[in-house]
């Protein structure tokens, strides 16, 4: 939320997708499954999606040490 990836109203949706992934390949706890939880929760607002996705990539890349 602080990084501008999502609003506070998205946090319960992100947590739900994190805890109960729709696809078996996202059950393992990885950055990929975390990214999927965010992208699933953020679907719907096409005007905000590109900016929020860019911020999510920056945040996860920074955490993973990718420049």
FIRO-864360 format. One line per 10 residues: their letters; for each residue x, y, z of C-alpha. Coordinates in steps of 0.5 Angstrom, whole numbers. Example, Ala and Ser with C-alpha at 12.3 -4.5 7.8 and 13.67 -1.06 7.14 Angstrom:
<nodes>
as) 25,-9,16 | 27,-2,14 $
</nodes>
This chain:
<nodes>
xxxxxxxxxx) 0,0,0 | 6,5,2 | 9,3,-5 | 3,5,-9 | 1,-2,-11 | -6,-2,-8 | -10,1,-4 | -12,-1,3 | -19,-4,1 | -15,-9,-4 $
xxxxxxxxxx) -11,-12,2 | -16,-17,4 | -17,-19,-3 | -9,-20,-4 | -9,-24,3 | -15,-28,0 | -11,-30,-6 | -5,-31,-3 | -8,-36,2 | -12,-39,-2 $
xxxxxxxxxx) -9,-39,-9 | -14,-41,-15 | -9,-45,-19 | -4,-50,-16 | 2,-47,-19 | 1,-41,-14 | 1,-45,-8 | 8,-45,-6 | 10,-39,-3 | 14,-35,-8 $
xxxxxxxxxx) 15,-28,-10 | 11,-31,-16 | 5,-33,-12 | 5,-26,-9 | 5,-23,-15 | 0,-27,-17 | -4,-25,-11 | -3,-18,-12 | -5,-18,-20 | -11,-22,-18 $
xxxxxxxxxx) -14,-17,-13 | -12,-11,-18 | -16,-14,-24 | -22,-10,-26 | -19,-2,-26 | -16,-2,-33 | -14,5,-32 | -10,4,-25 | -7,-3,-27 | -1,-1,-31 $
xxxxxxxxxx) 2,4,-26 | 0,-1,-20 | 3,-7,-24 | 10,-3,-25 | 10,-1,-18 | 9,-8,-16 | 15,-10,-21 | 19,-5,-18 | 18,-7,-11 | 19,-15,-12 $
xxxxxxx) 25,-13,-16 | 28,-9,-11 | 26,-15,-6 | 29,-20,-10 | 35,-16,-11 | 34,-15,-19 | 36,-9,-22 $
</nodes>
